[in-house]
Amino acid sequence: MEKVYYTTEDVDRSHKRYRVCKNKGNDCHKAEFMARHGSAKFCTDECNNKFSNQEKKLFKEGNSIPRTSNINKLRVLMQDKNVVTFTRKEIDDVGIDLLKYDHRYLDDIRRSCFGVWIGNFNITMREKNEIIIRTKIYKNEK
């Protein structure tokens, strides 16, 4: 039997336990509900699973909202340059979520640093507060 995260009480939109199911519009059981507890975001486990599966499908197709949002923000930051350097605060202020990446790899084994790819953008951290963003077409010429 699936878990149900809503109560049978009437919906009160001004109450702190009022929720709109994150899966609303995707074969949801109860779009608006009064949550049993404060952390409920879905009306049932089934809605949670459907929402997660839809997100995974979008991500595999390259159309996930966080990924698309990150790519658009990176394009603005790059301003047609091949390499730029920012502080971590500047990246956070723009709203780029570095946990939403396409690929992660070990960049520096000595310091256990990782780099990530988001679309055609390669992001690495050189110093504690220095983030370097390169486009895929960048060639490191010495």
Backbone as a ProteinNet text record, in pm:
[ID]
protein_1_A
[PRIMARY]
MEKVYYTTEDVDRSHKRYRVCKNKGNDCHKAEFMARHGSAKFCTDECNNKFSNQEKKLFKEGNSIPRTSNINKLRVLMQDKNVVTFTRKEIDDVGIDLLKYDHRYLDDIRRSCFGVWIGNFNITMREKNEIIIRTKIYKNEK
[TERTIARY]
83.9	0	88.1	52.8	133.5	111.5	214.6	202.6	123	37.5	-42.6	3.7	35.1	90.2	-10	-139.5	-239.3	-340.3	-406.3	-510	-646.9	-750.2	-885.9	-953.1	-883	-942.3	-958.9	-1049.1	-1075.8	-951.1	-934.7	-820.7	-837.7	-735.9	-733.8	-606.4	-621.3	-505.2	-421.5	-474.6	-398.4	-321.2	-343.7	-278.3	-135.2	-45.2	95.7	116.5	18.9	31.3	-36.8	-86.6	-146.8	-36.6	-60.1	38.4	-29.7	48.2	11.5	111.9	63.1	149.8	242.8	372.2	469.3	441.8	364.9	332.1	198.5	144.9	16.1	19.1	-85.2	-94.4	-34.4	24.9	85	17.6	-113	-190.8	-180.1	-199.9	-189.3	-320.8	-309	-426.8	-501.2	-426.6	-486.7	-396.6	-425.4	-338.6	-319.2	-425.9	-416.9	-449.7	-370.8	-395.8	-341.5	-388.6	-336.5	-236.5	-111.3	-4.1	-8.2	29.1	40.1	158.6	264.6	384	442.7	527.8	580.4	668	727.2	818.8	752.2	622.7	552.5	547.4	586.4	581.1	491.1	456.9	373.3	256.5	145.3	29.6	47.8	120.1	142.6	281.5	324	449.3	443.8	327.3	313.3	339.8	287.1	312.6	461.3	523.5	667	744.9	711.8	781.3	757.6	633.6	603.7	681.5	686.4	758.7	907.9	965.7	1107.9	1139.1	1052.8	1074.5	1068.4	976.8	966	1091.5	1144.8	1267.6	1384.9	1395.3	1503.6	1493.6	1372.4	1351.9	1395	1354.6	1393.8	1545.2	1609	1753.3	1825.3	1778.8	1840.8	1826.8	1716.6	1694.4	1766.6	1827.4	1898.2	1807.7	1688.3	1591	1552.1	1630.5	1589.9	1594.8	1503.9	1493.9	1620	1673.2	1795.5	1912.1	1926.1	2034.4	2019.8	1901.8	1877.3	1900.7	1854.9	1875.3	2023.6	2099.6	2244.1	2311.9	2276.3	2339.2	2310.2	2187.1	2152.8	2231.3	2245.8	2321.1	2469.1	2523.3	2664.4	2690.4	2597.4	2613.8	2623	2539.1	2541.4	2674.4	2720.3	2847.6	2965.5	2966.7	3080.3	3093	2984.4	2984.6	3074	3055.9	3129.3	3280	3322.2	3463.9	3482.5	3605.4	3633.6	3672.5	3731.8	3774.4	3744.1	3681.2	3657.3	3682.4	3713.2	3738.2	3643.6	3584.6	3492.4	3523.4	3467.3	3473.2	3350.8	3355.9	3241.9	3118.9	3138.4	3026.9	2958.7	3037.2	2978.7	2893.5	2942.4	2867.5	2737.5	2746.7	2627.5	2528.2	2578.6	2491.5	2411.1	2470.1	2401.2	2296.2	2316.2	2219.4	2252.6	2379.8	2420.4	2434.2	2365.2	2367.7	2472.9	2589.3	2699.5	2675.7	2567.6	2534.1	2448	2406.9	2328.2	2419.4	2494.7	2592.2	2563	2625.2	2611.6	2715.8	2834.5	2944	3038.9	3087.5	3185.1	3308.2	3426	3550.6	3654	3752.7	3861.5	3957.4	3971.1	4052.5	4195.4	4211.7	4344.6	4350	4420.2	4424.2	4494.5	4593	4666.1	4576.9	4489.7	4401.5	4260.2	4237.2	4103.9	3999.1	4033.3	3941.8	3871.1	3745.9	3666.3	3629.5	3612.8	3561	3426.4	3346.2	3216.1	3194.6	3113.8	3065.7	2917.3	2877.4	2736	2718.5	2657.1	2646.5	2786.1	2816.9	2949.1	3043	3010.3	3091	3163	3293.9	3376.4	3407.4	3377	3394.6	3489.7	3596.5	3695.2	3726.9	3775.8	3814.5	3966	4035.5	4181.9	4230.5	4182.4	4216.3	4089.5	4101	3985.2	3864	3886.7	3774.9	3777.8	3855.7	3867.9	3808.5	3705.5	3640.7	3667.3	3715.1	3744.4	3639.7	3583.7	3484.6	3541.9	3540.5	3589.4	3477.7	3478.8	3386.7	3453.6	3375	3427.3	3527.5	3513.9	3602.1	3736.6	3751.8	3877.7	3989.5	4104.3	4222.6	4331.1	4389.2	4494.4	4625.3	4660.3	4783.1	4891.3	5007.6	5119.7	5233.2
-119	0	124.9	220	341.3	434.5	512.2	610.5	729.5	782	900.2	1010.1	1126.3	1235.5	1346.9	1321.7	1423.7	1374.4	1470.3	1438.7	1449.5	1409.8	1418.6	1551.6	1639.1	1768.4	1856.6	1953.6	2045.4	2128	2161.4	2242.7	2385.5	2435	2572.4	2637.3	2719.1	2775.9	2868.5	2913.9	3003.7	2926.7	2797.6	2716	2680.4	2665.2	2635.5	2494.9	2406.2	2271.1	2256.2	2365.8	2362.2	2340.6	2250.6	2220.1	2204.9	2228.4	2193.2	2086.8	1971.3	1859	1900	1871.7	1905.8	1829.9	1723.5	1643	1685.7	1797.2	1845.6	1853.3	1799.1	1801.5	1679.2	1589.3	1468.5	1346.4	1334.6	1223.7	1221.3	1337.5	1353.7	1314.2	1255.1	1212.2	1329.8	1421.3	1529.4	1652.3	1736.1	1850	1942.7	1975	2057.8	1969.5	1983.7	1899.3	1962.4	1909.4	1947.3	1838.7	1876.9	1780.9	1727	1600.4	1539.3	1597	1635.7	1691.5	1801.7	1880.5	2000.1	1977.4	1859.4	1838.9	1774.7	1749.5	1685.4	1778.4	1725.1	1800.9	1732.7	1608.1	1528.6	1474.2	1447.1	1394	1245.4	1171.2	1028.1	988.6	867.9	812.6	798.2	758.6	740	870.7	981.8	1111.7	1147.5	1119	1142.9	1065.6	937.4	854.1	903	940	989.4	1117.3	1206.2	1332.3	1304.6	1217.2	1183.8	1119.2	1029.7	964.6	1065.2	1160.6	1264.6	1350.3	1386.1	1465	1389.6	1259.3	1178.4	1172.3	1157.2	1151.3	1282.8	1394.2	1525	1542	1497.4	1512.3	1429.9	1304.8	1219.8	1281	1349.2	1414.3	1548.2	1592.1	1720	1839.7	1818.9	1927.3	1960.1	1916.9	1944	2093.7	2140.3	2283.5	2337.1	2271	2324.5	2328.5	2225.5	2220.2	2333.8	2351.7	2457	2593.8	2611.3	2737	2764.4	2661.5	2677.3	2716.4	2650.3	2678.1	2821.1	2864.6	3003	3104.1	3078.2	3169.7	3168.6	3052.1	3043.2	3118.2	3111.1	3186.2	3335.8	3384.7	3527	3562.7	3478.5	3505.8	3505.6	3414.3	3399.3	3516.2	3577.9	3691.5	3666.1	3552.6	3514	3498	3478.8	3451.8	3301.5	3254.6	3112	3070.7	3163.6	3133.8	3254.7	3230.8	3337.6	3283.3	3372.9	3336.1	3415	3343.8	3405.3	3355.5	3426.2	3375.5	3287	3206.2	3120	3204.1	3317	3404.9	3458.9	3496	3546.2	3438.4	3315	3203.8	3181.3	3182.5	3164.4	3278.8	3402.8	3519.4	3513.8	3456.9	3443	3332.4	3238.1	3130.7	3003.5	2984.8	2862.3	2751.5	2642.1	2528	2429.8	2429.2	2343.8	2196.2	2164.1	2024.2	1966.4	2048.9	2004.3	2002	1895.6	1885.3	1762.8	1760.7	1646.4	1539.2	1584	1490.3	1550.2	1466.3	1508.6	1420.7	1478.9	1404.2	1454.7	1371	1408.5	1498.2	1622.4	1721.8	1724.7	1713.8	1720.5	1617.8	1509.2	1399.2	1440	1529.4	1572.5	1648.3	1728.5	1808.5	1751.8	1637	1575.2	1673.7	1747.1	1844.6	1782.7	1817.9	1768.4	1882.8	1850.9	1943.8	1890.7	1977.8	1935.4	1991.4	1920.9	1968.4	1996.7	2115.1	2150.9	2197.4	2113.1	2144.1	2151.2	2261.7	2282.2	2360.9	2370.8	2449	2358.1	2378.6	2304.5	2396.8	2350.4	2434.3	2363.9	2434.1	2379.9	2484.7	2438.3	2527.8	2518.6	2629.4	2630.7	2663.2	2765.8	2804.4	2792.5	2818.6	2801.3	2880.8	2995.6	3082.1	3119.8	3049.9	3084.8	2973	3007	2911.2	2953.3	2857.8	2884	2813	2888.6	2832.3	2842.5	2728.2	2722.4	2667.2	2710.3	2649.5	2528	2440.7	2317.5	2344.7	2457.8	2487.7	2543.4	2575	2630.8	2528.1	2574.4	2489.4	2552.5	2475.7	2525.4	2527.9	2643.8	2657.1	2716.7	2649.6	2698	2742.8
0	0	0	-85.6	-95.8	23.9	52.1	158.8	109.2	196	166.3	260.5	204.4	284.4	311.9	287.9	314.7	417.9	478.6	577.4	509.4	579.9	525	559	630.2	665.9	542.2	551.7	441.1	409.9	283.2	239.2	289.3	357.3	407.8	353.5	250.6	181.8	269.5	379.7	467	575.2	584.8	688	645.9	743.1	711.4	655.3	671.5	615.7	479.9	424.2	291	187.6	92.5	-11.4	-146.3	-250.1	-386.5	-427.2	-466.8	-502.9	-617.3	-602.6	-706.5	-836.1	-828.1	-945.6	-1008.5	-964.4	-1014.5	-1167.2	-1228.2	-1373.1	-1440.8	-1363	-1419.3	-1355.6	-1376.8	-1320.2	-1167.6	-1107	-961.1	-893.8	-773.9	-698.2	-635.1	-578.3	-500.5	-514.4	-610.9	-641.8	-521.5	-450.2	-330.2	-210.5	-105.3	11.2	138.4	250.3	380.9	421	434.1	458.9	600.9	614.8	747.3	825.2	753.2	818.8	731.1	788.9	723	602.5	587.4	475.1	353.3	357.9	246.6	125.1	8.3	-116.2	-219	-191.5	-280.7	-200.2	-268.5	-197.7	-164.5	-248.9	-226.2	-274.7	-236.1	-287.8	-439.1	-490.1	-634.7	-709.5	-659.5	-722.8	-714.3	-601.6	-585.6	-691.6	-710.4	-808.1	-951.3	-983.8	-1118.5	-1148.2	-1050.3	-1067.6	-1088.2	-1005.8	-1016.9	-1151.5	-1196.6	-1325.8	-1440.3	-1431.1	-1533.2	-1535.1	-1417.1	-1409.1	-1471.1	-1440.9	-1496.8	-1648.6	-1699	-1843.4	-1908.4	-1850.5	-1903.6	-1900.6	-1792.1	-1779.5	-1886.4	-1908.7	-2011.2	-2149.8	-2173.4	-2301.9	-2310.7	-2200.8	-2200.4	-2184	-2132	-2121.2	-1978.1	-1880.8	-1742.9	-1715	-1636.1	-1607.5	-1539	-1432.5	-1372.3	-1471.6	-1554.5	-1651.5	-1752.9	-1808.9	-1907.1	-1844.4	-1723.3	-1652.1	-1631.6	-1589.8	-1571.9	-1702.5	-1811.6	-1941.1	-1985	-1968.4	-2005.6	-1923.1	-1795	-1708.2	-1743.4	-1776.1	-1815.6	-1945.6	-2039.8	-2165.7	-2139	-2048.8	-2014.2	-1948.1	-1856.9	-1788.6	-1884.7	-1979.3	-2070.4	-2168.3	-2207.6	-2300	-2421.5	-2486.9	-2607.8	-2586.8	-2463.1	-2435	-2420.8	-2438.9	-2427.3	-2285.6	-2208.9	-2071.9	-1984.4	-1869.6	-1772.5	-1631.9	-1540.8	-1401.7	-1312.3	-1215.8	-1121.2	-980.8	-882.5	-744.6	-723.1	-619.8	-587.5	-554.9	-488.4	-453.4	-579.2	-679.2	-803.8	-872.2	-870.4	-929.8	-852.6	-719.5	-636.4	-654	-664.6	-680.7	-811	-915	-1043.2	-1036	-943.7	-925.4	-1000.8	-1034.5	-1102.8	-998.9	-1022	-931.3	-981.1	-918.5	-962.1	-931.5	-861.8	-836.9	-949.3	-1043.6	-1159.2	-1280.6	-1294.6	-1402.9	-1488.7	-1607.3	-1697.5	-1667.3	-1628.7	-1605	-1501.6	-1411.5	-1310.8	-1325.8	-1311.1	-1326.9	-1225.9	-1198.3	-1108.1	-1184.4	-1140.8	-1210.5	-1157.2	-1026.7	-964.2	-852.1	-876.3	-778.7	-649.3	-659	-538.7	-441.8	-495.7	-409.5	-402.4	-465.4	-472	-522.7	-628.7	-688	-808.3	-822.7	-933.3	-1026.5	-1151.6	-1250.7	-1297.4	-1354.9	-1405.9	-1546.3	-1622.5	-1751.4	-1738.5	-1780.4	-1791.5	-1935.2	-2015.4	-2157.9	-2217.6	-2286.1	-2346.3	-2256.7	-2128.6	-2036.5	-1937.5	-1925.8	-1831.3	-1714	-1592.6	-1473.7	-1378.4	-1341	-1247.4	-1141.9	-1027.8	-920.1	-904.7	-921.9	-912.7	-771.6	-718.4	-581.8	-499.1	-370.8	-282.7	-331	-388.3	-425.9	-574	-656.2	-797.6	-884.3	-959.5	-1048.3	-1191.7	-1271.8	-1412.6	-1497.3	-1591	-1682.4	-1823	-1892.2	-2030.2	-2119.1	-2243.4	-2339.2	-2400.3	-2459.1	-2518.2	-2628.9	-2697.1	-2809.8	-2766.2	-2635.8	-2586.4	-2599.8	-2647.8	-2655.8	-2571.5	-2482.9	-2395.6	-2472.1	-2526.5	-2605.2	-2519.3	-2519.4	-2436.9	-2525
[MASK]
++++++++++++++++++++++++++++++++++++++++++++++++++++++++++++++++++++++++++++++++++++++++++++++++++++++++++++++++++++++++++++++++++++++++++++++

